[in-house]
């Protein structure tokens, strides 16, 4: 899980991220970080819709290769 400083850096820079929810790549959420609190993170997808997801999901840079682990 990313800390608040890392999330703020991603938000300010407008860096695209990938939120990995499970083993299927089609279930990933790709977009930019908009906001967060202690439990959730908001990600704006390219179609301008916003997804609210738990912060315990794995967050990676979209430019890097996708990694998934059971942990």
N, CA, C and O atoms as CSV, one atom per row, in Angstrom:
chain,resi,resn,atom,element,x,y,z
A,1,UNK,N,N,0.841,-1.176,0.000
A,1,UNK,CA,C,0.000,0.000,0.000
A,1,UNK,C,C,0.891,1.245,0.000
A,1,UNK,O,O,1.867,1.320,0.746
A,2,UNK,N,N,0.549,2.203,-0.831
A,2,UNK,CA,C,1.316,3.439,-0.926
A,2,UNK,C,C,0.936,4.379,0.217
A,2,UNK,O,O,-0.212,4.398,0.661
A,3,UNK,N,N,1.915,5.159,0.690
A,3,UNK,CA,C,1.609,6.115,1.743
A,3,UNK,C,C,1.076,7.412,1.129
A,3,UNK,O,O,1.037,7.561,-0.093
A,4,UNK,N,N,0.669,8.343,1.985
A,4,UNK,CA,C,0.050,9.587,1.518
A,4,UNK,C,C,0.993,10.427,0.665
A,4,UNK,O,O,0.555,11.043,-0.307
A,5,UNK,N,N,2.267,10.464,1.005
A,5,UNK,CA,C,3.229,11.261,0.237
A,5,UNK,C,C,3.392,10.715,-1.177
A,5,UNK,O,O,3.468,11.485,-2.135
A,6,UNK,N,N,3.446,9.391,-1.312
A,6,UNK,CA,C,3.575,8.777,-2.633
A,6,UNK,C,C,2.323,9.033,-3.469
A,6,UNK,O,O,2.427,9.345,-4.655
A,7,UNK,N,N,1.145,8.906,-2.866
A,7,UNK,CA,C,-0.103,9.178,-3.593
A,7,UNK,C,C,-0.179,10.637,-4.020
A,7,UNK,O,O,-0.627,10.936,-5.127
A,8,UNK,N,N,0.255,11.550,-3.150
A,8,UNK,CA,C,0.230,12.972,-3.489
A,8,UNK,C,C,1.168,13.268,-4.649
A,8,UNK,O,O,0.836,14.067,-5.524
A,9,UNK,N,N,2.335,12.633,-4.664
A,9,UNK,CA,C,3.278,12.831,-5.770
A,9,UNK,C,C,2.671,12.347,-7.088
A,9,UNK,O,O,2.790,13.022,-8.111
A,10,UNK,N,N,2.026,11.190,-7.067
A,10,UNK,CA,C,1.374,10.667,-8.275
A,10,UNK,C,C,0.262,11.604,-8.742
A,10,UNK,O,O,0.101,11.830,-9.942
A,11,UNK,N,N,-0.509,12.151,-7.793
A,11,UNK,CA,C,-1.608,13.061,-8.135
A,11,UNK,C,C,-1.084,14.350,-8.751
A,11,UNK,O,O,-1.578,14.784,-9.792
A,12,UNK,N,N,-0.094,14.962,-8.125
A,12,UNK,CA,C,0.453,16.240,-8.605
A,12,UNK,C,C,1.079,16.086,-9.983
A,12,UNK,O,O,0.897,16.943,-10.848
A,13,UNK,N,N,1.811,15.003,-10.193
A,13,UNK,CA,C,2.475,14.779,-11.479
A,13,UNK,C,C,1.520,14.274,-12.553
A,13,UNK,O,O,1.851,14.322,-13.738
A,14,UNK,N,N,0.342,13.790,-12.163
A,14,UNK,CA,C,-0.615,13.263,-13.133
A,14,UNK,C,C,-0.161,11.951,-13.739
A,14,UNK,O,O,-0.483,11.647,-14.888
A,15,UNK,N,N,0.586,11.171,-12.971
A,15,UNK,CA,C,1.132,9.902,-13.444
A,15,UNK,C,C,0.034,8.848,-13.549
A,15,UNK,O,O,-0.754,8.670,-12.620
A,16,UNK,N,N,-0.013,8.149,-14.687
A,16,UNK,CA,C,-0.976,7.067,-14.847
A,16,UNK,C,C,-0.559,5.874,-14.000
A,16,UNK,O,O,0.605,5.475,-13.990
A,17,UNK,N,N,-1.534,5.313,-13.289
A,17,UNK,CA,C,-1.273,4.157,-12.447
A,17,UNK,C,C,-2.191,3.006,-12.856
A,17,UNK,O,O,-3.168,3.186,-13.583
A,18,UNK,N,N,-1.847,1.837,-12.371
A,18,UNK,CA,C,-2.659,0.637,-12.589
A,18,UNK,C,C,-3.011,0.084,-11.221
A,18,UNK,O,O,-2.121,-0.190,-10.415
A,19,UNK,N,N,-4.291,-0.084,-10.949
A,19,UNK,CA,C,-4.757,-0.689,-9.717
A,19,UNK,C,C,-5.095,-2.143,-10.028
A,19,UNK,O,O,-6.046,-2.424,-10.758
A,20,UNK,N,N,-4.312,-3.063,-9.472
A,20,UNK,CA,C,-4.460,-4.489,-9.758
A,20,UNK,C,C,-5.384,-5.087,-8.701
A,20,UNK,O,O,-5.046,-5.134,-7.518
A,21,UNK,N,N,-6.563,-5.546,-9.149
A,21,UNK,CA,C,-7.540,-6.088,-8.208
A,21,UNK,C,C,-7.458,-7.593,-8.063
A,21,UNK,O,O,-7.700,-8.123,-6.979
A,22,UNK,N,N,-7.117,-8.295,-9.146
A,22,UNK,CA,C,-7.022,-9.753,-9.094
A,22,UNK,C,C,-6.127,-10.244,-10.226
A,22,UNK,O,O,-5.427,-9.450,-10.854
A,23,UNK,N,N,-6.146,-11.536,-10.485
A,23,UNK,CA,C,-5.254,-12.126,-11.475
A,23,UNK,C,C,-5.597,-11.735,-12.911
A,23,UNK,O,O,-4.731,-11.806,-13.783
A,24,UNK,N,N,-6.838,-11.323,-13.179
A,24,UNK,CA,C,-7.251,-10.982,-14.538
A,24,UNK,C,C,-6.894,-9.532,-14.872
A,24,UNK,O,O,-7.308,-8.601,-14.181
A,25,UNK,N,N,-6.123,-9.361,-15.939
A,25,UNK,CA,C,-5.699,-8.015,-16.337
A,25,UNK,C,C,-6.886,-7.142,-16.750
A,25,UNK,O,O,-6.840,-5.922,-16.592
A,26,UNK,N,N,-7.924,-7.744,-17.264
A,26,UNK,CA,C,-9.096,-6.975,-17.706
A,26,UNK,C,C,-9.836,-6.317,-16.532
A,26,UNK,O,O,-10.647,-5.417,-16.751
A,27,UNK,N,N,-9.575,-6.744,-15.310
A,27,UNK,CA,C,-10.207,-6.149,-14.133
A,27,UNK,C,C,-9.389,-5.011,-13.528
A,27,UNK,O,O,-9.799,-4.416,-12.532
A,28,UNK,N,N,-8.241,-4.706,-14.120
A,28,UNK,CA,C,-7.413,-3.608,-13.626
A,28,UNK,C,C,-8.089,-2.269,-13.903
A,28,UNK,O,O,-8.865,-2.130,-14.848
A,29,UNK,N,N,-7.777,-1.291,-13.061
A,29,UNK,CA,C,-8.245,0.076,-13.270
A,29,UNK,C,C,-7.016,0.913,-13.595
A,29,UNK,O,O,-6.083,0.994,-12.796
A,30,UNK,N,N,-7.019,1.538,-14.776
A,30,UNK,CA,C,-5.902,2.384,-15.197
A,30,UNK,C,C,-6.395,3.822,-15.257
A,30,UNK,O,O,-7.430,4.111,-15.858
A,31,UNK,N,N,-5.648,4.713,-14.633
A,31,UNK,CA,C,-6.032,6.120,-14.617
A,31,UNK,C,C,-5.091,6.922,-13.741
A,31,UNK,O,O,-3.971,6.496,-13.460
A,32,UNK,N,N,-5.557,8.096,-13.308
A,32,UNK,CA,C,-4.748,8.953,-12.447
A,32,UNK,C,C,-5.405,9.075,-11.079
A,32,UNK,O,O,-6.628,9.006,-10.953
A,33,UNK,N,N,-4.583,9.256,-10.069
A,33,UNK,CA,C,-5.083,9.409,-8.703
A,33,UNK,C,C,-5.718,10.786,-8.567
A,33,UNK,O,O,-5.129,11.796,-8.953
A,34,UNK,N,N,-6.931,10.814,-8.013
A,34,UNK,CA,C,-7.641,12.076,-7.818
A,34,UNK,C,C,-7.668,12.448,-6.339
A,34,UNK,O,O,-7.384,13.590,-5.979
A,35,UNK,N,N,-8.010,11.487,-5.484
A,35,UNK,CA,C,-8.120,11.749,-4.049
A,35,UNK,C,C,-8.014,10.434,-3.292
A,35,UNK,O,O,-8.068,9.357,-3.885
A,36,UNK,N,N,-7.862,10.534,-1.967
A,36,UNK,CA,C,-7.792,9.338,-1.137
A,36,UNK,C,C,-8.085,9.725,0.302
A,36,UNK,O,O,-8.026,10.894,0.681
A,37,UNK,N,N,-8.399,8.719,1.083
A,37,UNK,CA,C,-8.496,8.865,2.530
A,37,UNK,C,C,-7.838,7.643,3.153
A,37,UNK,O,O,-7.078,6.948,2.479
A,38,UNK,N,N,-8.113,7.366,4.417
A,38,UNK,CA,C,-7.438,6.250,5.088
A,38,UNK,C,C,-7.802,4.893,4.504
A,38,UNK,O,O,-7.019,3.947,4.594
A,39,UNK,N,N,-8.992,4.790,3.903
A,39,UNK,CA,C,-9.478,3.490,3.453
A,39,UNK,C,C,-9.601,3.358,1.937
A,39,UNK,O,O,-9.434,2.261,1.405
A,40,UNK,N,N,-9.890,4.456,1.228
A,40,UNK,CA,C,-10.179,4.398,-0.207
A,40,UNK,C,C,-9.284,5.325,-1.015
A,40,UNK,O,O,-8.692,6.266,-0.488
A,41,UNK,N,N,-9.203,5.030,-2.314
A,41,UNK,CA,C,-8.512,5.892,-3.272
A,41,UNK,C,C,-9.455,6.087,-4.463
A,41,UNK,O,O,-10.129,5.146,-4.883
A,42,UNK,N,N,-9.502,7.315,-5.008
A,42,UNK,CA,C,-10.307,7.614,-6.193
A,42,UNK,C,C,-9.384,7.722,-7.391
A,42,UNK,O,O,-8.377,8.429,-7.354
A,43,UNK,N,N,-9.740,7.009,-8.461
A,43,UNK,CA,C,-8.945,7.012,-9.683
A,43,UNK,C,C,-9.834,7.442,-10.840
A,43,UNK,O,O,-10.914,6.891,-11.049
A,44,UNK,N,N,-9.359,8.445,-11.598
A,44,UNK,CA,C,-10.097,8.903,-12.779
A,44,UNK,C,C,-9.588,8.141,-13.986
A,44,UNK,O,O,-8.409,8.213,-14.334
A,45,UNK,N,N,-10.496,7.408,-14.620
A,45,UNK,CA,C,-10.162,6.632,-15.810
A,45,UNK,C,C,-10.126,7.543,-17.038
A,45,UNK,O,O,-10.599,8.677,-16.970
A,46,UNK,N,N,-9.572,7.069,-18.161
A,46,UNK,CA,C,-9.494,7.904,-19.369
A,46,UNK,C,C,-10.861,8.384,-19.872
A,46,UNK,O,O,-10.943,9.440,-20.500
A,47,UNK,N,N,-11.921,7.636,-19.610
A,47,UNK,CA,C,-13.247,8.064,-20.051
A,47,UNK,C,C,-13.884,9.048,-19.066
A,47,UNK,O,O,-15.077,9.340,-19.157
A,48,UNK,N,N,-13.080,9.559,-18.122
A,48,UNK,CA,C,-13.446,10.570,-17.137
A,48,UNK,C,C,-14.350,10.055,-16.013
A,48,UNK,O,O,-14.787,10.837,-15.169
A,49,UNK,N,N,-14.633,8.764,-15.994
A,49,UNK,CA,C,-15.377,8.195,-14.872
A,49,UNK,C,C,-14.421,7.959,-13.709
A,49,UNK,O,O,-13.230,7.715,-13.905
A,50,UNK,N,N,-14.953,8.036,-12.513
A,50,UNK,CA,C,-14.135,7.883,-11.322
A,50,UNK,C,C,-14.455,6.549,-10.660
A,50,UNK,O,O,-15.619,6.171,-10.527
A,51,UNK,N,N,-13.409,5.843,-10.247
A,51,UNK,CA,C,-13.550,4.555,-9.572
A,51,UNK,C,C,-13.055,4.720,-8.137
A,51,UNK,O,O,-11.964,5.238,-7.899
A,52,UNK,N,N,-13.869,4.273,-7.191
A,52,UNK,CA,C,-13.495,4.287,-5.778
A,52,UNK,C,C,-13.108,2.871,-5.392
A,52,UNK,O,O,-13.908,1.946,-5.535
A,53,UNK,N,N,-11.880,2.693,-4.902
A,53,UNK,CA,C,-11.388,1.346,-4.573
A,53,UNK,C,C,-10.664,1.379,-3.235
A,53,UNK,O,O,-10.175,2.421,-2.799
A,54,UNK,N,N,-10.608,0.236,-2.606
A,54,UNK,CA,C,-9.889,0.115,-1.338
A,54,UNK,C,C,-8.396,0.344,-1.565
A,54,UNK,O,O,-7.855,-0.027,-2.606
A,55,UNK,N,N,-7.746,0.946,-0.598
A,55,UNK,CA,C,-6.307,1.236,-0.716
A,55,UNK,C,C,-5.446,0.002,-0.582
A,55,UNK,O,O,-4.259,0.055,-0.903
A,56,UNK,N,N,-5.998,-1.111,-0.119
A,56,UNK,CA,C,-5.169,-2.303,0.053
A,56,UNK,C,C,-4.902,-3.025,-1.268
A,56,UNK,O,O,-4.119,-3.975,-1.289
A,57,UNK,N,N,-5.531,-2.601,-2.373
A,57,UNK,CA,C,-5.206,-3.175,-3.677
A,57,UNK,C,C,-3.811,-2.721,-4.088
A,57,UNK,O,O,-3.324,-1.680,-3.649
A,58,UNK,N,N,-3.191,-3.513,-4.926
A,58,UNK,CA,C,-1.842,-3.220,-5.397
A,58,UNK,C,C,-1.892,-2.085,-6.420
A,58,UNK,O,O,-2.664,-2.148,-7.377
A,59,UNK,N,N,-1.069,-1.043,-6.222
A,59,UNK,CA,C,-1.004,0.091,-7.142
A,59,UNK,C,C,0.378,0.114,-7.777
A,59,UNK,O,O,1.396,0.098,-7.085
A,60,UNK,N,N,0.398,0.153,-9.119
A,60,UNK,CA,C,1.645,0.153,-9.876
A,60,UNK,C,C,1.600,1.262,-10.911
A,60,UNK,O,O,0.526,1.759,-11.250
A,61,UNK,N,N,2.754,1.649,-11.412
A,61,UNK,CA,C,2.799,2.602,-12.517
A,61,UNK,C,C,2.293,1.909,-13.774
A,61,UNK,O,O,2.648,0.758,-14.029
A,62,UNK,N,N,1.476,2.586,-14.557
A,62,UNK,CA,C,0.923,1.987,-15.770
A,62,UNK,C,C,1.995,1.772,-16.828
A,62,UNK,O,O,1.841,0.920,-17.704
A,63,UNK,N,N,3.082,2.537,-16.756
A,63,UNK,CA,C,4.149,2.409,-17.739
A,63,UNK,C,C,4.997,1.160,-17.513
A,63,UNK,O,O,5.714,0.727,-18.415
A,64,UNK,N,N,4.921,0.583,-16.325
A,64,UNK,CA,C,5.691,-0.617,-16.025
A,64,UNK,C,C,4.883,-1.869,-16.342
A,64,UNK,O,O,3.662,-1.813,-16.491
A,65,UNK,N,N,5.576,-2.994,-16.444
A,65,UNK,CA,C,4.907,-4.257,-16.714
A,65,UNK,C,C,4.057,-4.662,-15.513
A,65,UNK,O,O,4.436,-4.441,-14.363
A,66,UNK,N,N,2.908,-5.255,-15.799
A,66,UNK,CA,C,1.961,-5.644,-14.756
A,66,UNK,C,C,2.518,-6.802,-13.936
A,66,UNK,O,O,3.021,-7.784,-14.481
A,67,UNK,N,N,2.417,-6.667,-12.604
A,67,UNK,CA,C,2.818,-7.741,-11.691
A,67,UNK,C,C,1.641,-8.052,-10.794
A,67,UNK,O,O,0.932,-7.150,-10.347
A,68,UNK,N,N,1.435,-9.340,-10.529
A,68,UNK,CA,C,0.378,-9.742,-9.626
A,68,UNK,C,C,0.870,-10.852,-8.733
A,68,UNK,O,O,1.526,-11.788,-9.190
A,69,UNK,N,N,0.553,-10.746,-7.459
A,69,UNK,CA,C,0.903,-11.803,-6.512
A,69,UNK,C,C,-0.283,-12.025,-5.584
A,69,UNK,O,O,-1.112,-11.136,-5.394
A,70,UNK,N,N,-0.352,-13.191,-5.022
A,70,UNK,CA,C,-1.463,-13.541,-4.138
A,70,UNK,C,C,-1.391,-12.786,-2.818
A,70,UNK,O,O,-2.422,-12.578,-2.179
A,71,UNK,N,N,-0.224,-12.379,-2.402
A,71,UNK,CA,C,-0.037,-11.710,-1.112
A,71,UNK,C,C,-0.803,-10.448,-1.013
A,71,UNK,O,O,-0.747,-9.771,0.013
